[in-house]
Amino acid sequence: MTINLDTPKKFRGFIQQAHEVADNFLRANSRKYDLAEHAYPKELDLLASLIDGMGDSGAGQGAGAAGVRRSEDASEKDKGKVKNGTNLSSVLSIIEMCWGDVGLLLSMPRQGLGNSAIASVATDEQLEKFKGTWAAMAITEPGCGSDSAAIRTTAVKDGDEYVLNGEKIYVTSGERADSVVVWATLDPKLGRAAIKSFVVPKSLPGIRVERLEHKLGIRASDTAVIVLDNCRVPAENILGNEEIDTKQGFAGAMATFDNTRPLVAGMAVGCARAALELTRELLEDAGVVIDYDRPATSQSYAAATYLQMEADYEAALLLTLEAAWLADNRKPNSMEASMSKAKAGRAGNDITLRCVELAGSLGYSEGELLEKWSRDSKILDIFEGTQQIQQLIVARRLLNLSSAQLR
């Protein structure tokens, strides 16, 4: 059987547009906003408006934050068909944009990870209600990192509202976004099953940005600590439904990650590709020949290292595309989403660091963007679940074990 790995024809024009935007705007401003941490990239407003227009017209083919939405009522005939390729095109466009700059992509108005959460699990009525919002996503807490089930932020029902209390850290776009998707527990005694996500407009009393973080990478993107102090949120702002299903457990909340993890994997793939392309140019300028017709072991250290990195990049790319393809075909992709995130996050970090090494002083200086890409890539192996958490999830799926059975 022959597998065609070329980009689908219907995506090529759109992907080329994304690449031109990444080249002419994102990469062109990459160093500027890396040095000007916490300065808002105002140029992004026009770009975000263009993406909104492309998405509304259907020309964008998933230019914005797309969600994994599976219809329970779909016929058996329809379940196996690709609907419109939204998830795949979103991943492909993110790869291009992060070839330009990861931090600026994460700073794009109305394209936050919270928007993907809304798109993934919101009802049709909620999709309409929250259309146009810019949503950050708040999961991590001071005592809760990759183990999202350990969330301690509480949501207590009071009439037609929920009262939220807690602290969230490392919230991407936490200051700039106009709303935050907050993960909270309805009943700490019920564990994972009681965790729900709420869309919390920042205009509500009781939610505030406590501080902004200074970071190693993605410095163009703001990362905030958010405090919820008796913040009253309308009950209809709970994503999905209010019912606590102990049989389903944490699956409803975790469905968000089936969408966002391939997106983060795409970010790592795009950043790695940028480093590989520039490193190849620098190696060729230095007289290093990379020969695809000879075994890597018979070539120079630099050429052999480059070939190994390129193989890792292609493996990460294919796993990422598979996870998105499964979503578009209405197939379960939880394990593949974690596999793509684990592989791409680690490969992206390894590749960008080794490219710095191969480029020597050019890689270490600010004369090129290699050192910046190595800094930016590190977070992509951490957020949306660390490397270790992804491996744990994959192991549970392969062995058919629960979180209680395999920790």
C-alpha positions in Angstrom: 0.0 0.0 0.0 1.3 3.5 -0.9 0.8 6.3 1.5 0.6 9.8 0.0 2.3 12.2 2.5 1.9 15.3 0.4 -0.2 18.2 1.8 -3.8 17.8 0.5 -4.3 20.0 -2.5 -7.2 22.0 -1.0 -4.9 23.2 1.8 -1.9 24.2 -0.2 -3.0 27.8 -1.0 -4.0 28.4 2.5 -0.8 27.0 3.9 1.2 29.2 1.5 -0.6 32.2 2.8 0.2 31.2 6.4 3.8 30.8 5.5 4.0 34.2 3.9 2.4 35.8 7.0 4.9 33.9 9.2 7.9 35.0 7.0 6.9 38.6 6.4 5.4 39.5 9.8 6.0 37.0 12.6 9.6 36.2 11.9 10.3 39.9 11.0 9.1 41.0 14.4 10.4 37.9 16.3 13.5 39.5 17.9 11.7 42.8 18.6 9.0 41.3 20.9 11.4 38.8 22.4 13.4 41.8 23.7 10.3 43.8 24.6 8.8 41.3 27.0 5.2 42.1 28.1 4.8 44.7 25.3 1.6 44.0 23.4 2.3 43.3 19.7 -0.3 45.7 18.3 0.4 44.6 14.8 -1.4 41.4 15.6 -4.8 43.0 15.8 -5.0 43.4 12.0 -3.7 39.9 11.4 -6.2 38.4 13.8 -9.1 40.3 12.1 -8.0 38.8 8.8 -8.0 35.3 10.3 -11.4 35.9 11.8 -12.7 36.9 8.3 -11.1 33.9 6.7 -12.7 31.6 9.3 -16.2 33.2 9.0 -16.1 32.9 5.2 -14.8 29.4 5.2 -11.7 30.4 3.3 -9.5 29.8 6.3 -10.1 26.1 6.5 -9.4 26.2 10.2 -7.2 29.2 10.4 -8.3 29.8 14.0 -8.5 27.7 17.1 -10.5 24.6 16.1 -12.0 22.0 18.3 -12.5 18.2 18.3 -16.3 18.0 18.0 -17.7 14.5 17.5 -21.4 14.2 16.8 -23.0 11.4 18.8 -25.9 11.4 16.3 -23.8 10.9 13.2 -24.7 7.9 11.1 -22.3 5.0 10.8 -21.8 6.0 7.1 -20.8 9.5 8.1 -18.6 8.6 11.1 -15.8 7.3 8.9 -15.7 10.3 6.6 -13.5 13.4 6.8 -15.8 16.3 7.3 -13.8 19.4 6.4 -10.3 18.8 7.6 -10.5 21.6 10.1 -8.2 20.0 12.7 -5.6 19.0 10.1 -5.6 22.4 8.5 -5.3 24.1 11.9 -2.3 22.0 12.7 -0.7 22.7 9.3 -1.3 26.4 9.6 0.1 26.4 13.2 3.3 24.7 11.9 3.8 27.5 9.4 3.1 30.2 11.9 5.5 28.7 14.5 8.1 28.5 11.8 7.8 32.2 12.1 7.5 32.8 15.9 5.8 30.7 18.6 5.4 33.6 21.1 3.6 35.8 18.6 1.4 33.0 17.5 0.4 32.4 21.1 -0.3 36.2 21.4 -2.8 36.2 18.5 -6.2 37.7 19.7 -9.1 35.2 19.8 -6.8 32.2 19.0 -6.0 31.2 22.5 -5.9 27.7 24.0 -9.1 28.6 25.8 -10.8 29.1 22.4 -9.8 25.6 21.5 -11.4 24.4 24.8 -14.6 26.2 24.0 -14.7 24.8 20.4 -14.1 21.3 21.7 -16.7 20.9 24.4 -19.2 23.8 24.3 -22.8 23.3 23.3 -24.0 24.9 20.1 -25.7 27.7 22.2 -22.5 28.4 24.0 -20.5 28.5 20.7 -22.8 31.3 19.6 -22.7 33.0 23.0 -18.9 33.1 23.2 -18.2 33.8 19.5 -15.6 36.5 19.2 -14.2 36.1 22.7 -10.4 35.8 23.3 -10.1 33.0 25.9 -7.1 32.0 27.9 -7.0 28.6 29.6 -6.3 28.3 33.3 -5.6 24.8 34.6 -2.3 24.8 36.5 -2.3 25.7 40.2 0.5 26.2 42.8 -0.1 22.7 44.0 -1.2 21.1 40.8 1.0 20.9 37.7 0.5 18.2 35.0 -1.9 16.2 37.2 -5.0 18.1 36.3 -7.1 15.8 38.4 -5.5 17.4 41.5 -7.2 20.8 40.9 -8.3 22.5 44.0 -10.1 25.6 42.6 -13.7 25.2 43.7 -17.0 26.1 42.1 -20.0 26.1 44.4 -23.5 26.4 43.1 -25.5 29.4 44.4 -28.8 29.8 42.7 -28.2 30.6 39.0 -24.5 31.1 39.5 -21.3 29.3 40.5 -18.9 30.9 43.0 -15.3 30.3 42.1 -12.4 30.5 44.4 -8.8 29.6 43.8 -5.5 30.6 42.1 -4.2 29.7 38.7 -0.6 30.0 37.5 1.1 30.1 34.1 -2.0 31.3 32.3 -1.0 32.0 28.7 -2.5 35.3 27.5 -3.9 35.7 31.0 -3.6 39.5 31.0 -4.5 40.2 27.4 -7.5 37.8 26.9 -11.0 39.1 27.7 -12.1 35.8 29.3 -10.5 32.7 30.9 -11.5 29.1 30.7 -11.1 28.1 34.3 -11.0 24.4 35.4 -12.5 23.9 38.8 -14.0 21.1 40.9 -17.7 21.0 41.8 -17.0 18.6 44.7 -13.5 17.8 45.8 -14.7 14.6 47.5 -15.7 13.2 44.1 -12.3 13.5 42.5 -11.8 13.7 38.8 -15.5 13.3 37.8 -16.4 16.6 39.4 -13.9 18.8 37.5 -15.6 21.1 35.0 -14.5 24.1 32.9 -16.1 27.5 33.1 -15.8 30.5 30.8 -15.1 33.4 33.1 -15.2 36.9 31.5 -12.5 39.1 33.1 -15.1 41.9 33.4 -16.7 40.0 36.3 -16.0 41.0 39.9 -13.7 38.6 41.8 -11.2 37.7 39.0 -7.9 39.5 38.8 -4.5 39.3 37.3 -2.0 39.0 40.2 1.2 39.3 38.3 3.0 38.6 35.0 5.9 36.1 34.8 9.3 36.7 33.3 10.2 33.7 31.2 13.0 31.9 29.4 11.2 31.8 26.1 8.0 32.8 24.2 8.6 36.2 25.7 6.2 37.9 23.2 3.4 36.0 25.0 2.1 37.2 28.4 1.9 34.5 31.1 -0.1 35.5 34.2 -1.1 34.4 37.7 -4.9 34.7 38.1 -6.8 34.8 41.4 -10.5 34.0 41.7 -11.9 35.5 44.9 -15.7 34.7 45.3 -16.1 35.2 41.5 -19.7 34.7 40.6 -20.1 33.1 37.2 -23.5 32.5 35.4 -24.4 28.8 35.5 -24.8 28.7 31.8 -21.0 29.5 31.4 -20.1 25.9 32.5 -18.8 24.2 29.3 -20.9 21.2 28.3 -23.3 20.3 31.2 -23.4 20.5 34.9 -24.0 16.9 35.6 -21.3 14.9 37.5 -21.0 11.6 35.7 -18.9 9.3 38.0 -18.9 6.6 35.3 -17.5 9.0 32.6 -15.1 10.4 35.2 -12.6 12.9 33.9 -13.1 12.0 30.2 -15.4 15.0 29.5 -12.9 17.5 30.7 -9.9 15.7 29.2 -11.6 15.8 25.7 -10.2 19.4 25.5 -6.7 18.0 25.4 -7.5 15.7 22.4 -7.6 18.9 20.4 -5.0 21.2 22.0 -2.2 18.6 22.3 -1.8 18.2 18.5 -1.9 21.9 18.2 1.0 22.3 20.7 2.8 19.4 18.9 2.4 21.4 15.7 4.0 24.4 17.4 7.0 22.3 18.3 7.2 20.9 14.7 7.2 24.4 13.2 9.9 25.7 15.5 12.0 22.6 14.9 11.7 23.0 11.1 12.8 26.6 11.3 15.9 25.6 13.2 16.7 22.7 10.8 16.3 24.9 7.7 18.6 27.6 9.0 21.2 25.1 10.3 21.3 23.4 6.9 22.1 26.8 5.3 24.8 27.5 7.8 26.3 24.0 7.4 26.3 24.2 3.6 28.0 27.7 3.8 30.7 26.1 5.9 31.2 23.4 3.3 29.4 20.5 5.1 27.8 18.1 2.6 24.7 16.2 3.6 24.3 13.2 1.4 21.0 11.3 1.5 22.4 8.5 -0.6 25.1 7.5 2.0 24.7 6.0 5.5 24.9 8.7 8.1 27.7 6.8 9.9 30.0 7.3 6.9 29.5 11.0 6.9 30.8 13.8 9.1 29.6 14.3 12.6 27.7 17.4 11.6 26.0 15.7 8.6 25.1 12.6 10.6 23.7 14.7 13.4 21.6 16.7 10.9 20.2 13.5 9.3 19.2 12.1 12.7 17.5 15.4 13.7 15.6 15.4 10.4 14.4 11.9 11.0 13.1 12.9 14.4 11.4 15.9 12.9 9.6 13.8 10.3 8.4 11.3 12.9 7.0 14.1 15.1 5.3 15.6 12.1 3.6 12.4 11.0 2.4 11.6 14.5 1.0 15.2 14.8 -0.8 14.9 11.4 -2.2 11.5 12.4 -3.7 12.9 15.6 -5.4 15.7 13.7 -6.6 13.4 10.9 -8.2 11.0 13.5 -10.1 14.0 14.9 -11.4 15.0 11.5 -12.6 11.5 10.9 -14.5 11.4 14.2 -12.2 8.7 15.6 -10.9 8.6 19.1 -7.5 10.2 19.2 -6.6 10.6 22.9 -3.6 8.2 22.8 -2.4 9.6 19.4 -2.7 13.2 20.8 -0.5 12.4 23.7 2.0 10.5 21.4 2.3 13.5 19.1 2.7 15.9 22.0 5.3 13.7 23.7 7.4 13.1 20.5 7.1 16.6 19.1 7.8 18.3 22.4 10.9 16.3 23.1 12.2 16.3 19.5 11.6 20.0 19.1 13.6 20.8 22.2 16.4 18.4 21.2 16.6 19.6 17.6 16.7 23.3 18.5 19.4 22.8 21.1 21.6 20.6 18.8 21.2 23.1 16.0 22.7 25.7 18.4 25.5 23.3 19.0 26.2 22.7 15.3 26.1 26.4 14.5 28.7 27.2 17.2 29.0 30.9 18.0 26.5 31.8 15.4 23.9 29.6 17.2 24.7 31.1 20.6 24.6 34.7 19.6 21.6 37.0 18.9 22.9 37.4 15.3 20.7 34.5 14.4 17.4 33.2 15.8 18.6 29.8 16.7 19.2 30.6 20.3 15.7 32.1 20.6 14.1 29.0 19.0 15.9 26.8 21.5 14.5 28.9 24.4 11.0 29.0 22.9 10.9 25.3 22.2 11.4 24.3 25.9 7.8 25.3 27.0 6.4 23.1 24.2 7.7 20.0 26.0 6.0 21.2 29.2 2.6 22.9 28.8 -0.5 20.9 27.9 1.0 18.1 29.9 4.7 17.4 30.4 6.7 14.7 28.6 6.3 12.3 31.6 2.5 12.8 31.8 2.2 12.1 28.0 4.2 8.9 28.3 2.0 7.8 31.3 -1.2 8.4 29.3 0.1 6.4 26.3 1.1 3.6 28.6 -2.4 3.5 30.2 -4.0 3.4 26.8 -1.7 0.6 25.5 -2.1 -1.5 28.6 -5.8 -0.7 29.1 -5.1 0.4 32.7 -6.8 3.2 34.7 -5.0 6.1 36.4 -5.5 4.3 39.7 -3.8 1.2 38.4 -0.8 3.0 36.7 0.5 6.1 38.3 
